[in-house]
Amino acid sequence: MRVMYPEMTDNINRRNRTNSRFRYLVIAGSVITVIPIFLIVGNLAVKGFRQINLAFFTQPAPDTFQAMMAASSGEIIPGGIANGLTGSLLMVLLASLFAIPLGLMTGIYIYENGTTRYARFIRSLTEILQGVPSIILGIIAYLWVVKNITKGYSALAGSVSLAIMMLPLIIRSTEETMRMIPLSIREAAFALGTPYYKMIYKILIPVSFSGLATGVLLAISRILGETAPLMLTALGSPAISLDVTRPVSAVPLLIWDFYNDPNMVNLVWSASLFLMVFVLSMNLLARSVASKHKYI
Amino acid sequence: MNNNPQSDNVLEIRDLSIAYEPGKYAVNGVTASVKRNSITAIMGPSGCGKSTLLRAMNRMHELYPNIETKGDILLDGKSIFSMSVIELRRKVGMVFQRPNPFPNMTIYENVVAGFSLNDIRLKKSQRDEIVENALRNVTLWDEVKESLYRKGTFLSGGQQQRLCVARAIAFNPEVLLLDEPTSALDPIATSKIEDLLGELKKKYTLVLVTHNMSQAARISDDSMFMYLGELVESGRTGTLFTTPKDPRTEAYLTGKFG
C-alpha cells in the first residue's frame, strides 16, 4: 500500500507557481546587476573613443595651457598617457618581481605545512593583509621607502605598496590551486624516489601551472587600477621616467589628475576606457591560460 | 648452489609495529617474509593494516606525520630503515589503487619519469629503449606506440594503470608493491593486469594488497591474512585457502566478515 498524504498532491499547482515566480525574480536580479556594467562600458566607449589615437599612447600628458587651447578651439586635446603607461608598467613589473616569487613560495609552504601552527598563523596573517585598506599600505610604503630609502617619492615606493597588495592574492590562489592536486600524484612522485624539492618544482608547479598563472594575472589586474597607495608613494610625474628612485606617474594617477583639471575632462574618459580594456584583457588572458594548461 | 632457504626471501619483516597515533597500532608485531620471484597477497578486511604494511616496505608510510615505527624490514638482508629513502624506493617500486600518471607529462615522459625526477641523465637512445621495453613488459606498447607524445591522462583507466606499472618497472626494481591495483578498474582491465602480474613475477618480486579474495586465490603464490593490525596467518596460497589454521582466517575466507 502506498501511503498518500494530502500535502503531497494538493499543492502541486501552487508550488509550480511559486517556483516560476522565484525563477523570474532571480532572472530579474541578474539583469539589474548587468545593466550598470553595460552602462559603464558604453559610456566610456562613447566619450573616450574620440581621444584615442597614436599620440595618446606615445606622448606624455599635456599641460593645462595646451589642453585649454585645444578645448577652447574645439580640437582634440594633444598628448596622451605615455608617462602613466610607462610608470604603471614599471611599477607593476617591479611589484611582480617582489611578489610573485615570495607569494608562490609562501603559498606552497602553507599548503605543504597547512596543519602546523606557524603555517596557520601565516595563513591568517595573509587574510588580514588582504583586508587592509590600500591607502594604509600606501602609508606604510611611505614610511618605509619614501622616508628612509629613496628619501622622496619614488617608483620603488609605489612598487612596494603594490607588491604588498599582490602578496595575499598570490598566496591564497597558490594554496588553493595546490589543494586541488590529488594526493596520489604526490605519492607517485615520492614512490619513484623523487627528492622533496624536485617533487615541488617538477610535479606540483607544472601540474598546477594554469592555476598559479591565473592567480598571478588576476593579482596584476587587481593592482593595475590601484590609485590610493600610489598617491602617497609614486606621487605622479609629468614626464616619462624609468628611474625607480624618482617619482613616476601611473594610469590611475593620471585619471585623477585629468579629473582635477577642467580642461582635460575628455582625457578622463579615454584614460579610463584604456585602463578598463587593459584590465579586462588581463582577465581574458588569465582565462585562456587557465584553460590551455589545465591538468587538474 | 645455495641451499639456505633464507636467500630465497627478498623481504624479511621482523616484529614490525606501526602507530599513526601513540599507542594505536595499525600494524602490530608482524613477522613475515616475501619470497623472490613470487606474488605475495596481503588480504584482510578494511582497516586491518594491510596497506600500512605494504607502504612500510618502501617507507611510504613515513609521509604521514607523527608516525611511529618499531621492528625492522630487511631487503636482501639489509635494513630498509638504514638505507636512504631514495635508494630504497628505486629498489622497491609502487603502484597505487587509482591510476596516477603525471598529468603534465606525455606517455613517454611518464615511463622515464623515475629517471628525470632523479636527475639521471640518459641518452635519447637509452631512453627510447627503456620506454619501449617497459611498455612491452606491460603489454601496452602496441596500443600506444603511435601516441607516445600524448598526455598519459588520455588513456583509459586500465591503460593508465599499466602505464603506472611501466613507470615503476622502468627503474628495474627488485620488488614491486601493488596497493589494490585493480580496485578502480573494470573486469576486462582487471584481468589484463592480473595476466601481466603473472608475467612480471618472472623478473620481479610482487607484493599485492587486495580485498578481492578470488583475485588473491587466482594469482598469488603466498598469502598473508591480517586482522586488526596483526598477521593472523601466512603461507602458500593453496594451503591457506583450503586448510586455514586460524578460525578467523576461515571466517574471513567464507565471507563471515570483511
Interface residues (C-beta under 8 A of the other chain):
Chain A: T115 P182 S184 I185 E187 A188 A189 F190 A191 L192 G193 T194 P195 K198 M199 K202 I203 P206 V207 F209 Y295 I296
Chain B: N58 M60 L63 P65 V85 I86 E87 L88 R89 R90 G93 M94 F96 Q97 R98 N100 P101 F102 P103 N104 A113 G114 S116 L117 N118 D119 K151 T153 C164 R167 A168 F171
